[in-house]
Amino acid sequence: MAATAVRYLRSVGAATATGPERVDPLPRPVLRAVADDERLPLDPVEFRRVLGHFASGVTVVTAHDPDDPAGPAGFACQSFASLSLDPPLVTFMVARTSTTWPRIARAGAFCVNILGADQGPLCRGFAVSGADKFAGVAYSPAPATGSPRLDSVPAWIDCRIQAVHTGGDHLIVVGRVEALGASVDGDGEGPLLFHRGTFGHFSR
């Protein structure tokens, strides 16, 4: 298990596996929320409307902890990006209220599955909370971490957790890339995109 994930879990009071190595918890960040008697600096609806003009790719982030009785974990994620070439790092953001993230943190690793243009239904399946997200979904273990690599995706990135940072009501997860792969360039209809609340794709 990655030490950064262990520190994160201990900082929020989650149980972690015992072992000979003792890791000090990360200090709790000072987060200033808007008080009940204060006015929000921005209208949340307007914030979402304006930021919705930025088109993003769509991924499914998956993980598997062999000690997790619930089986593999995963969630649909738009906030994925490459971060560094040397060392090879990627990042994604996840809500602090996510019930899937603690399971990924305990695994200490994850696989980013980049979705193709025709995989909107697959994305919706992983966006539902509380459902069996892997029902009927074919996958195999990613080569480095064993995280679920979805069979039908055009590209995947297998990572170990490098760091976890606080970003307001979200966490910023940094992963070190251990393995990756993609279908032959030109195959398929391109990536699945999300723009102003709907899925789409671009024409070549």
TIKE-68171 format. One line per 4 residues: for each residue z, x, y of N, C-alpha, C, O. Coordinates in pm, whole numbers. Layout:
N
Z/X/Y/Z/X/Y/Z/X/Y/Z/X/Y ~ ... .
***
This chain:
204
0/85/-119/0/0/0/0/88/124/74/186/131 ~ -80/54/219/-89/133/341/42/127/417/103/20/429 ~ 86/242/469/213/247/540/212/160/663/315/101/698 ~ 96/149/731/90/66/851/115/-81/818/184/-149/893 .
61/-129/707/85/-268/668/230/-289/631/287/-394/661 ~ 291/-190/564/432/-201/529/517/-210/654/609/-292/663 ~ 486/-124/752/561/-129/877/546/-263/945/643/-318/998 ~ 424/-318/944/403/-448/1006/486/-555/937/554/-633/1003 .
480/-560/805/553/-663/731/702/-653/753/770/-755/767 ~ 754/-530/756/897/-515/780/935/-554/923/1044/-606/946 ~ 844/-530/1019/875/-564/1157/885/-714/1178/953/-758/1271 ~ 818/-793/1095/825/-938/1107/917/-999/1003/927/-1121/992 .
985/-914/929/1085/-964/836/1032/-1006/702/1105/-1069/625 ~ 907/-973/668/850/-1012/540/896/-914/432/924/-797/458 ~ 903/-967/310/944/-884/198/834/-786/161/716/-820/166 ~ 874/-666/124/778/-566/78/829/-505/-52/947/-514/-84 .
739/-444/-123/778/-382/-249/868/-263/-222/849/-190/-125 ~ 966/-244/-309/1057/-131/-293/996/-8/-355/915/-19/-447 ~ 1033/107/-306/980/231/-358/1055/348/-301/1143/329/-217 ~ 1024/468/-345/1099/584/-298/1073/617/-152/1158/679/-87 .
957/579/-100/925/612/39/981/506/132/960/386/110 ~ 1052/549/235/1109/456/332/1030/468/461/1015/577/515 ~ 981/357/510/899/356/631/972/280/739/1013/166/717 ~ 988/340/856/1054/272/966/964/162/1020/842/180/1028 .
1022/47/1057/938/-62/1108/884/-29/1246/943/47/1323 ~ 769/-88/1276/715/-76/1411/804/-150/1508/859/-254/1472 ~ 820/-101/1631/901/-176/1728/834/-308/1762/711/-316/1771 ~ 914/-411/1779/857/-541/1815/798/-534/1956/865/-489/2048 .
674/-579/1973/613/-573/2106/674/-677/2199/718/-783/2155 ~ 676/-643/2326/724/-738/2426/607/-827/2466/512/-780/2529 ~ 613/-953/2430/506/-1047/2459/556/-1149/2561/656/-1217/2538 ~ 487/-1159/2673/527/-1255/2776/443/-1379/2761/323/-1376/2789 .
503/-1489/2717/434/-1616/2707/453/-1695/2837/543/-1666/2915 ~ 367/-1793/2857/378/-1878/2975/491/-1977/2953/491/-2050/2854 ~ 586/-1981/3043/700/-2071/3031/658/-2216/3054/550/-2243/3108 ~ 743/-2309/3011/709/-2451/3021/689/-2495/3165/610/-2586/3192 .
760/-2431/3259/750/-2473/3399/646/-2392/3477/637/-2404/3599 ~ 567/-2311/3407/462/-2232/3472/326/-2293/3444/306/-2365/3347 ~ 234/-2262/3531/97/-2308/3512/18/-2198/3442/28/-2080/3477 ~ -61/-2238/3343/-145/-2142/3274/-241/-2076/3373/-296/-2145/3459 .
-262/-1945/3363/-353/-1880/3456/-497/-1926/3439/-576/-1919/3533 ~ -532/-1974/3319/-666/-2024/3291/-656/-2150/3207/-566/-2164/3124 ~ -748/-2241/3229/-756/-2360/3146/-808/-2319/3008/-918/-2265/2998 ~ -730/-2343/2900/-775/-2301/2767/-910/-2359/2727/-989/-2291/2661 .
-937/-2483/2767/-1066/-2544/2733/-1179/-2469/2802/-1283/-2443/2741 ~ -1159/-2435/2929/-1261/-2361/3002/-1278/-2220/2947/-1389/-2167/2941 ~ -1167/-2159/2907/-1171/-2026/2847/-1259/-2027/2723/-1346/-1941/2707 ~ -1236/-2125/2633/-1315/-2133/2511/-1461/-2165/2541/-1551/-2111/2477 .
-1485/-2252/2641/-1622/-2291/2673/-1702/-2171/2721/-1815/-2150/2678 ~ -1644/-2093/2811/-1717/-1978/2867/-1735/-1870/2761/-1845/-1817/2746 ~ -1630/-1837/2688/-1640/-1732/2586/-1731/-1774/2471/-1783/-1689/2399 ~ -1751/-1906/2454/-1840/-1954/2350/-1985/-1918/2372/-2065/-1929/2280 .
-2020/-1875/2493/-2156/-1832/2521/-2188/-1697/2457/-2304/-1657/2451 ~ -2085/-1628/2410/-2108/-1500/2343/-2131/-1526/2196/-2040/-1570/2125 ~ -2252/-1499/2148/-2284/-1520/2007/-2222/-1409/1923/-2226/-1292/1960 ~ -2166/-1448/1810/-2103/-1349/1723/-2154/-1365/1580/-2200/-1473/1541 .
-2147/-1258/1504/-2173/-1267/1363/-2055/-1333/1293/-1950/-1353/1353 ~ -2073/-1368/1166/-1969/-1437/1091/-1944/-1361/961/-2038/-1321/892 ~ -1817/-1341/929/-1779/-1270/808/-1673/-1348/732/-1614/-1443/784 ~ -1650/-1307/610/-1534/-1351/532/-1457/-1225/494/-1510/-1137/427 .
-1331/-1218/537/-1245/-1105/506/-1162/-1141/382/-1094/-1243/381 ~ -1169/-1057/280/-1102/-1087/153/-1009/-973/113/-1025/-859/158 ~ -913/-1005/29/-821/-904/-23/-765/-954/-155/-770/-1073/-186 ~ -711/-859/-231/-648/-897/-358/-530/-806/-386/-546/-685/-401 .
-412/-866/-394/-292/-795/-434/-262/-836/-578/-233/-954/-603 ~ -266/-744/-672/-243/-781/-812/-109/-850/-836/-93/-923/-934 ~ -11/-827/-747/120/-889/-762/130/-1025/-694/236/-1088/-698 ~ 21/-1071/-632/22/-1200/-564/-11/-1309/-665/-124/-1314/-713 .
84/-1398/-698/56/-1502/-798/-49/-1602/-752/-106/-1674/-835 ~ -76/-1608/-622/-174/-1703/-570/-317/-1654/-588/-411/-1728/-560 ~ -335/-1531/-635/-470/-1479/-656/-527/-1417/-530/-451/-1380/-440 ~ -659/-1404/-521/-721/-1339/-406/-704/-1423/-279/-685/-1544/-284 .
-710/-1354/-166/-695/-1418/-35/-820/-1393/47/-889/-1294/27 ~ -849/-1484/140/-964/-1464/227/-967/-1565/340/-909/-1673/329 ~ -1034/-1530/448/-1051/-1623/559/-1180/-1591/634/-1227/-1477/634 ~ -1236/-1693/698/-1357/-1676/779/-1318/-1609/910/-1217/-1643/971 .
-1399/-1512/952/-1364/-1431/1069/-1487/-1401/1152/-1586/-1348/1102 ~ -1481/-1436/1281/-1589/-1402/1374/-1562/-1273/1449/-1655/-1207/1495 ~ -1434/-1237/1461/-1396/-1125/1549/-1398/-993/1474/-1298/-921/1473 ~ -1509/-961/1413/-1525/-834/1342/-1618/-744/1421/-1714/-791/1482 .
-1589/-614/1420/-1677/-519/1491/-1659/-380/1432/-1555/-348/1375 ~ -1762/-297/1446/-1747/-155/1414/-1668/-91/1527/-1677/-133/1642 ~ -1591/12/1493/-1503/73/1592/-1529/222/1610/-1532/270/1723 ~ -1549/295/1501/-1562/440/1511/-1652/490/1398/-1650/436/1287 .
-1731/593/1429/-1815/656/1328/-1743/771/1260/-1760/793/1140 ~ -1662/846/1336/-1592/961/1280/-1448/962/1331/-1423/1007/1443 ~ -1353/912/1251/-1369/862/1114/-1432/723/1114/-1434/657/1218 ~ -1483/678/1000/-1547/546/995/-1442/435/997/-1368/415/900 .
-1436/364/1109/-1337/258/1127/-1405/128/1169/-1506/130/1240 ~ -1349/17/1125/-1391/-116/1170/-1266/-191/1213/-1154/-147/1188 ~ -1286/-304/1278/-1172/-382/1325/-1202/-530/1315/-1317/-573/1322 ~ -1096/-609/1299/-1107/-754/1313/-977/-805/1371/-874/-738/1365 .
-982/-924/1428/-866/-987/1487/-829/-1110/1407/-915/-1182/1357 ~ -698/-1134/1395/-649/-1248/1319/-531/-1309/1393/-449/-1236/1450 ~ -521/-1440/1393/-412/-1508/1463/-277/-1470/1403/-264/-1456/1281 ~ -178/-1454/1488/-44/-1420/1440/14/-1531/1353/106/-1507/1275 .
-39/-1653/1366/10/-1766/1287/-61/-1778/1152/-28/-1867/1073 ~ -157/-1691/1124/-233/-1699/1000/-142/-1685/879/-56/-1597/874 ~ -161/-1772/781/-85/-1761/656/-156/-1669/555/-96/-1627/457 ~ -283/-1639/581/-358/-1551/493/-332/-1405/527/-328/-1321/437 .
-314/-1373/654/-297/-1234/694/-182/-1163/622/-203/-1051/575 ~ -61/-1221/609/45/-1148/538/6/-1109/396/50/-1005/346 ~ -76/-1190/331/-120/-1156/195/-217/-1038/198/-214/-952/109 ~ -303/-1033/300/-394/-919/315/-314/-793/348/-342/-685/296 .
-213/-807/435/-131/-692/472/-58/-636/351/-47/-514/336 ~ -7/-724/266/62/-676/146/-34/-603/52/6/-508/-15 ~ -159/-647/48/-258/-577/-35/-289/-438/20/-321/-347/-56 ~ -279/-422/152/-305/-292/214/-452/-257/226/-486/-146/267 .
-539/-350/191/-683/-324/192/-757/-456/207/-699/-564/190 ~ -885/-447/240/-965/-568/255/-1113/-534/244/-1153/-419/256 ~ -1192/-637/220/-1337/-624/218/-1395/-722/319/-1363/-841/316 ~ -1480/-674/407/-1549/-759/503/-1683/-798/443/-1767/-711/417 .
-1704/-926/420/-1829/-978/365/-1910/-1039/479/-1872/-1142/534 ~ -2021/-976/514/-2105/-1024/624/-2195/-1135/570/-2266/-1116/471 ~ -2192/-1251/635/-2263/-1368/585/-2407/-1374/634/-2439/-1330/744 ~ -2494/-1430/547/-2633/-1451/581/-2655/-1586/647/-2565/-1670/651 .
-2776/-1606/698/-2808/-1724/778/-2787/-1855/704/-2758/-1957/766 ~ -2800/-1854/571/-2788/-1977/494/-2648/-1998/437/-2630/-2084/350 ~ -2550/-1922/483/-2417/-1929/424/-2312/-1998/510/-2193/-1967/503 ~ -2357/-2092/593/-2264/-2173/670/-2164/-2247/582/-2045/-2247/612 .
-2210/-2311/472/-2113/-2380/384/-2008/-2286/325/-1892/-2325/311 ~ -2048/-2164/292/-1952/-2067/240/-1848/-2034/346/-1729/-2024/316 ~ -1892/-2017/469/-1800/-1990/579/-1702/-2104/598/-1582/-2081/614 ~ -1752/-2227/595/-1665/-2343/613/-1559/-2351/504/-1445/-2390/529 .
-1598/-2313/381/-1502/-2315/272/-1387/-2219/294/-1273/-2250/258 ~ -1414/-2104/354/-1309/-2007/380/-1235/-2033/511/-1137/-1966/541 ~ -1282/-2130/588/-1214/-2165/713/-1110/-2275/693/-1034/-2305/785 ~ -1106/-2335/574/-1014/-2444/546/-880/-2386/502/-875/-2299/414 .
-772/-2434/562/-639/-2387/526/-584/-2465/408/-596/-2587/401 ~ -524/-2394/315/-456/-2458/204/-542/-2490/84/-490/-2532/-19 ~ -673/-2473/94/-762/-2506/-17/-779/-2384/-108/-743/-2272/-71 ~ -835/-2407/-227/-871/-2297/-316/-1005/-2242/-268/-1110/-2289/-310 .
-999/-2144/-181/-1120/-2096/-114/-1217/-2027/-209/-1337/-2020/-180 ~ -1168/-1977/-321/-1254/-1904/-413/-1311/-1991/-525/-1380/-1941/-614 ~ -1282/-2121/-521/-1333/-2210/-625/-1486/-2212/-622/-1546/-2246/-520 ~ -1547/-2177/-733/-1693/-2177/-743/-1762/-2063/-671/-1885/-2062/-663 .
-1685/-1967/-617/-1744/-1854/-545/-1746/-1732/-637/-1642/-1687/-684 ~ -1864/-1680/-662/-1877/-1562/-749/-1847/-1436/-669/-1892/-1420/-556 ~ -1769/-1347/-730/-1737/-1221/-663/-1704/-1115/-768/-1680/-1146/-885 ~ -1703/-991/-724/-1667/-879/-809/-1579/-785/-727/-1580/-792/-605 .
-1504/-695/-792/-1416/-604/-717/-1498/-502/-637/-1591/-441/-689 ~ -1461/-485/-512/-1523/-379/-432/-1483/-244/-492/-1374/-231/-546 ~ -1572/-144/-483/-1552/-21/-561/-1429/61/-526/-1371/125/-614 ~ -1386/62/-401/-1275/149/-361/-1140/80/-370/-1043/141/-415 .
-1132/-46/-328/-1002/-113/-317/-983/-227/-415/-870/-274/-434 ~ -1090/-274/-477/-1080/-388/-566/-1075/-521/-494/-1059/-625/-558 ~ -1090/-521/-362/-1093/-647/-286/-1217/-726/-327/-1318/-667/-364 ~ -1212/-860/-319/-1327/-940/-362/-1452/-914/-277/-1449/-929/-154 .
-1559/-875/-343/-1689/-859/-279/-1774/-978/-322/-1812/-989/-439 ~ -1803/-1067/-229/-1876/-1189/-261/-2018/-1155/-304/-2087/-1077/-239 ~ -2060/-1214/-415/-2187/-1174/-477/-2310/-1199/-390/-2406/-1123/-395 ~ -2307/-1305/-311/-2430/-1348/-244/-2446/-1296/-102/-2544/-1330/-36 .
-2353/-1214/-53/-2362/-1171/87/-2462/-1057/104/-2481/-977/12 ~ -2526/-1048/221/-2623/-942/243/-2562/-805/268/-2630/-704/254 ~ -2432/-800/307/-2369/-670/333/-2218/-683/319/-2162/-791/336 ~ -2153/-572/287/-2008/-571/268/-1953/-435/308/-2023/-334/300 .
-1825/-433/351/-1756/-311/392/-1617/-313/329/-1538/-404/355 ~ -1588/-214/247/-1463/-204/172/-1369/-109/247/-1405/6/273 ~ -1249/-157/282/-1162/-81/373/-1016/-79/328/-970/-166/254 ~ -945/23/374/-800/26/365/-743/10/506/-802/58/603 .
-628/-55/517/-569/-80/648/-523/52/709/-446/126/649 ~ -572/79/829/-539/201/901/-429/178/1004/-339/260/1019 ~ -436/66/1075/-338/36/1180/-341/-112/1211/-441/-180/1185 ~ -231/-161/1267/-222/-300/1311/-160/-299/1450/-51/-245/1469 .
-228/-359/1547/-181/-363/1685/-165/-508/1728/-228/-599/1674 ~ -80/-529/1827/-60/-662/1883/-156/-686/1999/-173/-599/2085 ~ -220/-803/1999/-308/-842/2109/-281/-986/2147/-356/-1075/2108 ~ -175/-1011/2222/-141/-1147/2262/-104/-1232/2141/-15/-1196/2065 .
-174/-1344/2125/-143/-1432/2012/-220/-1392/1886/-218/-1465/1787 ~ -286/-1276/1888/-358/-1225/1772/-308/-1085/1735/-240/-1019/1813 ~ -345/-1042/1616/-324/-905/1572/-459/-835/1562/-558/-896/1520 ~ -463/-709/1599/-585/-629/1592/-570/-536/1472/-487/-445/1472 .
-650/-561/1370/-640/-485/1245/-752/-381/1243/-869/-413/1262 ~ -714/-257/1219/-810/-147/1208/-817/-104/1062/-714/-78/999 ~ -938/-98/1008/-957/-56/870/-1040/70/861/-1136/88/935 ~ -1002/158/769/-1081/278/743/-1177/248/630/-1136/205/522 .
-1305/269/654/-1409/233/557/-1408/333/441/-1417/454/460 ~ -1397/278/319/-1398/359/198/-1531/348/124/-1573/443/56 ~ -1598/234/137/-1727/213/71/-1797/99/143/-1732/17/208 ~ -1929/92/131/-2005/-17/194/-2142/-24/131/-2188/69/64 .
-2207/-137/153/-2340/-154/98/-2410/-273/159/-2346/-357/221 ~ -2541/-279/142/-2621/-388/197/-2745/-406/112/-2788/-315/41 ~ -2803/-526/121/-2931/-552/56/-3040/-475/130/-3018/-423/239 ~ -3156/-467/70/-3267/-395/130/-3302/-457/265/-3311/-579/276 .
-3321/-375/367/-3358/-424/500/-3479/-515/492/-3580/-483/428 ~ -3468/-629/559/-3578/-724/560/-3560/-839/464/-3630/-940/474 ~ -3467/-826/368/-3442/-934/274/-3370/-1049/345/-3292/-1026/438 ~ -3395/-1170/301/-3323/-1284/353/-3370/-1328/490/-3474/-1284/539 .
-3289/-1416/551/-3325/-1475/680/-3242/-1420/795/-3235/-1481/901 ~ -3179/-1306/775/-3097/-1249/880/-2953/-1296/872/-2916/-1366/778 ~ -2871/-1260/970/-2728/-1291/966/-2698/-1434/1011/-2777/-1497/1081 ~ -2582/-1482/969/-2530/-1609/1020/-2465/-1581/1156/-2385/-1489/1170 .
-2501/-1661/1255/-2446/-1646/1389/-2364/-1769/1428/-2387/-1879/1376 ~ -2269/-1749/1519/-2190/-1860/1570/-2201/-1857/1722/-2173/-1756/1785 ~ -2242/-1971/1780/-2266/-1977/1924/-2234/-2116/1975/-2292/-2214/1929 ~ -2143/-2126/2070/-2106/-2252/2134/-2071/-2359/2031/-2114/-2474/2041 .
-1993/-2320/1931/-1939/-2416/1836/-2028/-2451/1719/-1991/-2535/1638 ~ -2144/-2388/1707/-2234/-2421/1597/-2290/-2293/1533/-2294/-2187/1595 ~ -2332/-2307/1407/-2396/-2197/1336/-2544/-2192/1373/-2604/-2293/1409 ~ -2600/-2073/1363/-2743/-2057/1387/-2790/-1924/1334/-2713/-1851/1270 .
-2916/-1890/1359/-2971/-1761/1321/-3085/-1729/1416/-3130/-1816/1491 ~ -3131/-1605/1413/-3241/-1571/1503/-3368/-1547/1425/-3364/-1508/1308 ~ -3480/-1570/1490/-3610/-1550/1427/-3659/-1410/1456/-3643/-1360/1568 ~ -3718/-1346/1357/-3768/-1210/1375/-3909/-1211/1428/-3968/-1105/1450 .
***
